[in-house]
């Protein structure tokens, strides 16, 4: 079953200008990762340092493989630009609501 992962990121104000370029490169790799169905980024209209990546994955297993890769060989410099650790929510669709 397809899942949605939501990565909520708050960048340091002084990093707000450089964050989008770094994030684009990271998300290009994410989009190319096996099982990724797509990634959309949204930005808080009142806080340009607040970005949210909405990722669609074929399955929980594919998302898990991606997270494992990012924690190891796929690690990036993104944490150096963040004001705090990002929050990750992994969500399943509900057809009964």
TORMARPA-97414 format. One line per 3 residues: number of its first residue (from 1); their letters; for each residue x, z, y of N, C-alpha, C, O. Coordinates in pm, 1 decimal. Each point is the difference from the previous one (the first is absolute). Layout:
N
NUM	a	X,Z,Y,X,Z,Y,X,Z,Y,X,Z,Y | ... .
This chain:
97
1	xxx	84.0,0.0,-117.4,-84.0,0.0,117.4,89.0,0.0,124.5,99.6,72.1,5.9 | -135.9,-152.5,91.9,74.7,-7.7,125.8,-14.4,131.9,75.9,-102.3,68.0,-8.3 | 207.7,-34.2,82.5,-0.7,121.3,80.9,48.0,-33.0,141.5,58.8,-105.3,24.7 .
4	xxx	-85.1,197.0,66.1,46.2,-10.5,137.5,87.9,120.2,30.4,-39.6,114.1,-23.7 | 158.3,-139.4,75.9,88.0,107.6,44.8,8.8,-6.7,151.5,17.5,-107.0,58.3 | -30.0,223.1,4.0,1.4,8.3,145.7,119.3,85.2,41.6,7.2,118.8,-31.5 .
7	xxx	85.8,-180.7,102.5,119.5,68.1,47.4,-13.0,21.2,150.4,2.3,-95.7,77.4 | -16.0,220.6,-36.9,-22.0,37.2,139.3,132.7,48.1,58.4,55.6,100.5,-44.3 | -5.0,-173.9,145.1,132.5,26.4,54.7,-6.0,28.2,149.9,-67.6,-69.5,75.8 .
10	xxx	140.1,173.2,-35.7,16.4,33.4,141.6,148.5,-12.6,30.8,82.2,75.2,-52.4 | -49.1,-170.5,137.3,139.4,-24.5,36.3,39.2,84.4,120.3,-84.3,36.3,82.0 | 211.4,-6.2,-72.6,50.9,68.6,118.5,-27.2,-90.6,120.3,19.2,-121.2,-9.7 .
13	xxx	-63.1,176.7,122.2,-32.2,-84.2,116.4,113.8,-93.7,39.2,-24.2,-115.1,36.6 | 147.4,163.2,-43.9,113.4,-84.9,37.9,27.4,-110.3,-102.0,76.8,-92.1,27.7 | -139.3,100.8,-146.0,18.6,-102.0,-103.1,-116.7,-98.8,-5.4,2.5,-94.3,-79.1 .
16	xxx	-103.4,115.0,161.7,-121.4,-82.9,-5.8,27.6,-148.2,21.3,-70.4,-84.4,-55.4 | 171.8,51.6,135.1,29.9,-140.9,25.0,72.4,-65.9,-117.0,-22.9,-117.9,-27.0 | 109.5,190.6,-42.7,75.4,-60.2,-109.9,-71.7,11.3,-135.1,32.6,-73.3,-93.4 .
19	xxx	-129.2,163.9,82.3,-69.2,23.2,-126.6,-71.0,-124.5,-55.7,12.3,-27.1,-119.5 | -85.5,-48.8,200.7,-71.0,-115.3,-56.0,91.6,-101.6,-69.3,-36.0,-52.7,-105.3 | 152.4,24.8,161.6,90.8,-97.5,-61.3,52.8,52.1,-133.9,5.9,-74.7,-97.6 .
22	xxx	31.9,201.3,93.0,46.6,58.4,-125.4,-112.7,2.4,-102.3,19.7,-35.2,-116.3 | -137.7,76.7,160.4,-114.4,7.3,-89.8,-38.2,-137.2,-53.6,-38.8,-11.2,-116.3 | 48.6,-93.1,197.3,-32.4,-135.6,-46.9,90.3,-39.3,-115.5,-48.0,-53.1,-100.2 .
25	xxx	178.4,78.2,112.3,91.6,-32.5,-108.6,-32.1,77.2,-126.7,4.9,-55.1,-110.0 | -37.5,182.1,125.3,-35.9,83.3,-115.1,-127.9,-53.2,-65.1,-8.2,-11.6,-122.2 | -90.2,-20.3,204.6,-128.4,-45.5,-55.0,6.7,-141.6,-56.6,-81.2,-35.7,-85.3 .
28	xxx	175.9,-45.0,130.9,21.4,-129.9,-64.9,41.4,23.1,-145.9,-45.8,-70.6,-89.9 | 132.5,169.7,67.2,39.9,34.1,-137.5,-118.1,57.1,-78.0,-18.5,-30.8,-117.7 | -61.1,114.1,184.3,-117.3,58.5,-65.6,-95.7,-110.0,-44.0,-47.8,0.2,-113.4 .
31	xxx	20.1,-93.7,202.9,-93.7,-108.8,-31.5,49.4,-86.0,-116.4,-80.3,-56.5,-74.2 | 212.6,46.9,58.3,57.9,-80.8,-107.9,12.3,78.0,-130.9,33.3,-58.2,-103.3 | -59.3,187.8,106.2,16.6,83.0,-119.6,-111.1,-32.0,-101.1,-115.2,-23.1,36.9 .
34	xxx	152.8,22.6,-163.3,-95.1,-30.0,-107.0,-122.0,91.3,6.4,13.0,122.3,-5.2 | -129.3,-181.0,16.4,-124.6,75.7,0.1,-58.6,24.9,137.6,-112.8,48.0,11.1 | 187.7,-80.0,94.9,-53.5,18.6,134.8,-95.2,-115.4,31.9,36.8,-117.1,-9.0 .
37	xxx	-158.4,152.2,46.0,-100.8,-100.3,34.6,-4.3,-27.2,150.1,-61.0,-97.2,44.6 | 126.4,184.2,33.0,4.1,-19.7,143.8,20.1,130.8,73.8,-26.1,108.2,-52.7 | 73.2,-120.4,175.7,21.5,115.2,87.6,-48.9,-36.6,138.9,33.6,-105.5,53.9 .
40	xxx	-113.0,194.1,2.7,-46.0,-16.3,138.1,50.8,120.9,77.0,-4.3,112.4,-50.0 | 52.6,-135.6,172.0,46.6,109.3,85.0,-94.7,12.3,118.0,-36.3,-98.7,63.8 | -2.6,222.3,-36.5,-83.4,27.2,116.5,73.0,101.3,88.4,77.1,83.0,-48.1 .
43	xxx	-103.7,-92.3,178.6,67.7,85.6,97.4,-103.3,76.8,80.8,-102.0,-54.7,41.8 | 130.0,180.8,-21.1,-85.0,85.2,82.7,-0.1,-56.4,142.1,106.5,-14.7,60.1 | -221.9,-16.6,-6.2,-6.4,-62.6,132.2,46.6,93.6,111.1,39.7,-46.0,107.1 .
46	xxx	-44.2,177.7,-131.7,42.9,96.4,101.4,141.2,51.9,-22.2,54.9,69.6,85.4 | 4.3,-103.1,-199.8,133.9,49.4,-32.4,76.8,-109.2,-73.9,-12.6,-11.5,-121.9 | 92.2,-69.2,193.2,70.8,-110.8,-63.5,104.0,43.2,-103.8,49.2,-83.3,-76.0 .
49	xxx	-15.5,212.0,72.1,96.0,49.8,-99.5,-69.3,40.3,-130.5,64.8,48.0,-93.1 | -196.4,-67.7,87.1,-78.1,35.9,-119.1,-46.5,-128.7,-70.0,-88.4,-70.3,49.0 | 149.4,41.8,-163.4,-34.1,-119.4,-77.5,-47.4,41.3,-138.9,47.0,98.8,-56.4 .
52	xxx	-139.6,-175.3,3.2,-53.3,25.4,-133.9,9.7,-129.5,-80.4,-46.7,-105.1,43.9 | 107.3,113.9,-160.9,7.8,-114.6,-91.7,-105.8,19.1,-108.0,-2.0,101.7,-69.3 | -85.1,-200.1,55.9,-104.9,1.2,-102.2,41.9,-101.5,-105.3,-2.1,-120.7,23.6 .
55	xxx	40.0,171.5,-139.7,54.2,-84.0,-107.1,-102.5,-13.6,-112.6,-64.3,97.4,-39.1 | 50.3,-217.9,-11.4,-87.2,-25.4,-114.9,88.8,-31.2,-120.1,90.0,-83.6,8.2 | -116.4,152.0,-120.4,79.6,-15.9,-122.1,-89.0,-35.4,-118.2,-115.3,42.6,-8.2 .
58	xxx	171.1,-121.6,-83.5,-73.6,-38.9,-121.1,-42.5,120.8,-81.6,-108.5,1.0,-58.3 | 194.0,101.5,53.9,-28.2,116.6,-83.3,80.1,120.4,48.4,93.7,-13.0,78.7 | -132.3,128.1,-126.8,72.8,122.9,29.3,142.2,-7.9,-54.1,93.0,52.3,61.4 .
61	xxx	-76.0,-117.2,-175.6,132.5,-14.3,-60.6,91.7,-86.4,87.4,117.3,32.7,17.5 | -169.6,-141.6,36.8,80.9,-87.3,87.3,39.2,74.3,127.5,113.4,-11.0,46.5 | -207.6,86.6,9.7,30.0,80.0,118.4,106.5,104.3,-34.1,93.1,21.6,77.6 .
64	xxx	-106.7,42.3,-192.2,97.3,100.4,-42.5,139.3,-58.1,-17.6,98.8,62.6,38.2 | -90.5,-181.9,-95.7,130.0,-65.9,-17.5,62.8,-29.4,135.8,121.0,14.2,17.7 | -203.4,-54.8,77.2,49.5,-26.0,135.4,52.0,128.8,64.1,109.1,0.6,57.0 .
67	xxx	-185.3,107.7,-65.7,41.6,127.6,60.2,130.8,48.6,-62.3,86.6,52.9,69.7 | -72.9,-71.1,-200.7,123.2,39.4,-68.5,118.4,-82.7,51.3,108.1,53.6,24.4 | -129.6,-183.5,-8.7,105.6,-88.1,50.9,38.7,40.1,142.5,118.6,5.5,32.6 .
70	xxx	-218.4,22.7,52.8,28.4,39.0,138.7,77.3,132.0,6.2,80.5,20.1,90.9 | -103.9,67.8,-184.8,69.4,128.9,-1.7,143.8,-14.2,-50.2,81.6,90.2,18.6 | -51.1,-202.8,-81.7,134.0,-22.3,-54.3,67.8,-118.4,65.5,37.3,5.2,117.2 .
73	xxx	-21.6,-113.1,-194.3,71.9,-119.2,47.0,-62.6,-65.5,122.6,70.3,-67.7,75.0 | -199.1,85.6,-52.5,-68.9,-63.6,112.2,-10.0,87.5,123.8,-75.3,-31.4,92.1 | 150.3,141.1,-88.9,-5.4,91.0,115.1,38.8,-72.9,129.2,78.6,-94.7,-1.7 .
76	xxx	-134.8,140.4,112.1,23.1,-64.5,130.4,41.6,104.1,103.7,7.2,119.5,-28.9 | 19.9,-167.8,150.5,32.4,86.6,112.9,-124.1,48.4,74.8,11.9,66.5,102.9 | -129.3,-99.0,-153.1,-123.6,36.1,69.3,-7.3,149.3,35.1,-40.4,32.9,111.5 .
79	xxx	77.6,58.4,-201.6,-12.1,142.7,34.0,75.4,41.4,126.4,-38.1,97.1,65.2 | 143.2,-168.5,-30.3,76.7,37.1,120.2,-78.8,-25.8,128.6,33.0,54.9,105.1 | -136.4,-137.7,-113.2,-80.1,-32.3,118.4,-128.4,82.4,10.2,-69.1,-3.9,101.8 .
82	xxx	38.3,77.6,-207.0,-126.4,72.9,-4.8,9.5,135.7,69.0,104.4,65.3,-3.2 | -214.4,-23.8,65.5,-8.5,131.8,61.9,-25.4,107.0,-105.0,35.3,116.3,19.9 | -96.2,-154.7,-131.6,-31.5,91.2,-110.2,-15.1,-83.9,-126.3,-9.5,-122.6,5.6 .
85	xxx	7.4,190.0,-117.2,-19.0,-71.4,-126.4,-134.4,-72.7,2.1,-99.7,55.2,46.5 | 96.7,-178.8,-96.7,-127.6,-72.1,-2.8,-94.4,62.3,-102.9,43.0,68.3,-92.8 | -169.6,-93.0,111.2,-98.3,46.3,-98.1,-46.3,-121.2,-80.7,-24.2,-107.3,55.3 .
88	xxx	12.2,125.9,-185.6,-42.6,-107.4,-89.5,-126.4,42.9,-72.1,-4.7,106.8,-61.1 | -97.6,-190.6,68.7,-123.5,20.3,-75.8,-16.8,-118.7,-93.0,6.7,-115.1,43.3 | -28.3,142.7,-170.0,-25.6,-105.3,-98.5,-148.1,9.8,-35.6,-46.8,103.7,-46.8 .
91	xxx	-25.7,-212.1,69.3,-145.6,2.3,-8.1,-53.3,-101.2,-99.9,56.1,-108.0,-18.4 | -165.3,145.7,-45.2,-70.4,-89.8,-92.6,-133.7,-38.6,60.5,-60.4,78.8,72.7 | 13.7,-199.2,-102.0,-130.2,-41.0,53.1,-114.4,77.2,-67.3,10.0,40.5,-115.8 .
94	xxx	-116.3,-21.6,189.8,-120.9,62.0,-51.8,-112.3,-102.8,10.6,-31.7,-47.0,109.3 | -27.1,13.2,-220.7,-109.6,-95.9,2.8,-136.0,69.0,-1.6,-103.4,-65.8,11.2 | 103.3,196.9,-24.8,-126.5,73.4,-8.9,-47.1,56.5,133.2,-102.1,68.5,6.2 .
97	x	175.4,-96.8,99.1,-38.2,53.3,130.9,-39.5,-115.0,91.6,-35.8,22.7,115.5 .
